[in-house]
């Protein structure tokens, strides 16, 4: 039981580190990640099929809004997961361990929403990111899958 809880806490910690690095990089290497967001939203590096180009967002204010929204989601996930980490570690030997799981569930859930809904559904499909050299579909799918597996494992009965 204690090993299972310890492993779950380490996986939540790894997820918190992932989102901390993602948010930190999005802020400190703003222009690189901004270019990714801008090109994805404007669809200027896709095949430019006339039947879908109406979806493009070329207004810089809206592009900035959506890029900042990504940073907020990364940061929110990181914060929720760090709260979960502190609570999970504090209660490894306690029935209160399960009471800390909602923090991790929320952080992992927001992360899955960001990578699956934000990057795969909206980015890859709606904005045709899969046609672009700025295609992050594989990485987003990998992250969403790993986060989902951690979420499932975290919520298994551990006594």
C-alpha positions as CSV (number, residue, x, y, z in Angstrom):
1,X,0.0,0.0,0.0
2,X,2.7,2.5,0.9
3,X,4.7,1.7,-2.2
4,X,1.7,2.2,-4.4
5,X,0.9,5.5,-2.8
6,X,4.6,6.6,-3.1
7,X,4.7,5.6,-6.7
8,X,1.4,7.5,-7.4
9,X,2.8,10.6,-5.7
10,X,6.0,10.4,-7.8
11,X,4.0,10.2,-11.0
12,X,2.0,13.2,-9.9
13,X,5.3,14.9,-9.1
14,X,6.6,14.1,-12.6
15,X,3.4,15.6,-14.1
16,X,3.8,18.7,-12.0
17,X,7.4,19.1,-13.2
18,X,6.2,18.6,-16.8
19,X,3.7,21.5,-16.6
20,X,6.1,23.7,-14.6
21,X,8.7,23.3,-17.4
22,X,6.0,23.8,-20.1
23,X,4.8,27.0,-18.5
24,X,8.3,28.3,-17.7
25,X,9.4,27.6,-21.3
26,X,6.3,29.2,-22.8
27,X,7.0,32.4,-20.7
28,X,10.8,32.5,-21.0
29,X,11.1,31.4,-24.6
30,X,8.0,33.3,-25.5
31,X,8.8,34.1,-29.2
32,X,9.5,30.5,-30.2
33,X,6.3,29.2,-28.7
34,X,4.4,32.3,-29.9
35,X,5.5,31.5,-33.5
36,X,4.1,28.0,-33.1
37,X,0.7,29.3,-31.8
38,X,0.6,32.1,-34.4
39,X,1.3,29.8,-37.3
40,X,-1.2,27.2,-36.1
41,X,-4.0,29.7,-35.6
42,X,-3.3,31.6,-38.9
43,X,-3.0,28.3,-40.8
44,X,-0.4,30.0,-43.0
45,X,1.9,26.9,-43.1
46,X,-0.9,24.4,-44.0
47,X,-1.9,23.4,-47.5
48,X,-4.2,26.5,-47.6
49,X,-7.3,24.6,-48.9
50,X,-9.9,27.3,-49.7
51,X,-12.6,25.1,-48.0
52,X,-11.0,25.4,-44.6
53,X,-9.0,28.6,-44.6
54,X,-12.0,30.5,-43.2
55,X,-11.2,28.9,-39.9
56,X,-7.9,30.8,-39.6
57,X,-7.4,33.4,-36.9
58,X,-5.1,36.1,-38.1
59,X,-6.0,38.9,-35.7
60,X,-2.9,39.3,-33.5
61,X,-5.0,40.2,-30.4
62,X,-7.0,36.9,-30.7
63,X,-3.8,35.0,-31.4
64,X,-2.2,36.5,-28.2
65,X,-5.3,35.7,-26.2
66,X,-5.2,32.0,-27.2
67,X,-1.5,31.8,-26.6
68,X,-1.9,33.3,-23.1
69,X,-4.7,30.8,-22.5
70,X,-2.3,28.0,-23.2
71,X,0.2,29.4,-20.7
72,X,-2.6,29.8,-18.1
73,X,-3.7,26.2,-18.6
74,X,-0.1,25.0,-18.3
75,X,0.4,27.1,-15.1
76,X,-3.0,26.1,-13.6
77,X,-2.1,22.4,-14.1
78,X,1.3,22.9,-12.5
79,X,-0.2,24.8,-9.5
80,X,-2.9,22.2,-8.9
81,X,-0.4,19.3,-9.3
82,X,2.1,20.9,-6.9
83,X,-0.7,21.3,-4.3
84,X,-1.5,17.6,-4.9
85,X,2.1,16.6,-4.4
86,X,2.4,18.4,-1.1
87,X,-0.9,16.9,0.1
88,X,-0.1,13.4,-1.2
89,X,3.4,13.3,0.4
90,X,2.0,14.6,3.7
91,X,-0.6,11.8,3.9
92,X,1.2,8.8,2.5
93,X,0.4,6.7,5.6
94,X,-3.1,8.2,6.2
95,X,-6.6,7.7,5.0
96,X,-6.4,11.3,4.1
97,X,-4.2,10.3,1.1
98,X,-7.4,9.8,-0.9
99,X,-8.7,13.3,0.1
100,X,-5.7,14.8,-1.7
101,X,-6.5,13.0,-5.0
102,X,-9.0,15.6,-6.3
103,X,-6.1,18.2,-6.5
104,X,-4.2,15.7,-8.7
105,X,-7.4,14.8,-10.7
106,X,-8.0,18.5,-11.4
107,X,-4.4,19.2,-12.5
108,X,-4.2,16.1,-14.6
109,X,-7.6,16.8,-16.0
110,X,-6.8,20.3,-17.1
111,X,-3.5,19.0,-18.6
112,X,-5.4,16.3,-20.6
113,X,-7.9,18.9,-21.8
114,X,-5.0,21.2,-22.9
115,X,-3.2,18.5,-24.9
116,X,-6.1,16.5,-26.2
117,X,-8.8,19.1,-26.7
118,X,-6.5,22.1,-27.2
119,X,-3.8,20.7,-29.3
120,X,-5.3,17.6,-31.0
121,X,-9.0,18.5,-31.4
122,X,-8.6,22.3,-31.9
123,X,-5.0,22.6,-33.2
124,X,-4.6,19.5,-35.3
125,X,-8.1,19.0,-36.6
126,X,-9.8,22.4,-36.6
127,X,-6.7,24.5,-37.6
128,X,-5.2,21.6,-39.7
129,X,-1.9,21.6,-37.7
130,X,-1.2,18.2,-39.0
131,X,-0.5,19.8,-42.4
132,X,2.1,22.1,-41.0
133,X,5.8,21.9,-40.0
134,X,4.5,23.3,-36.7
135,X,2.7,19.9,-36.0
136,X,2.7,19.0,-32.3
137,X,0.0,16.4,-32.7
138,X,2.2,13.4,-31.8
139,X,3.7,15.1,-28.7
140,X,0.3,16.3,-27.6
141,X,-1.1,12.8,-28.0
142,X,1.8,11.2,-26.1
143,X,1.3,13.7,-23.2
144,X,-2.4,13.3,-23.1
145,X,-2.1,9.5,-23.1
146,X,0.5,9.5,-20.3
147,X,-1.5,11.9,-18.2
148,X,-4.6,9.8,-18.7
149,X,-2.7,6.6,-17.6
150,X,-1.4,8.4,-14.5
151,X,-4.9,9.6,-13.8
152,X,-6.3,6.1,-14.1
153,X,-3.5,4.6,-11.9
154,X,-3.8,7.3,-9.3
155,X,-7.5,6.6,-8.8
156,X,-7.1,2.8,-8.4
157,X,-7.8,1.6,-4.9
158,X,-4.7,1.7,-2.8
159,X,-6.2,0.8,0.6
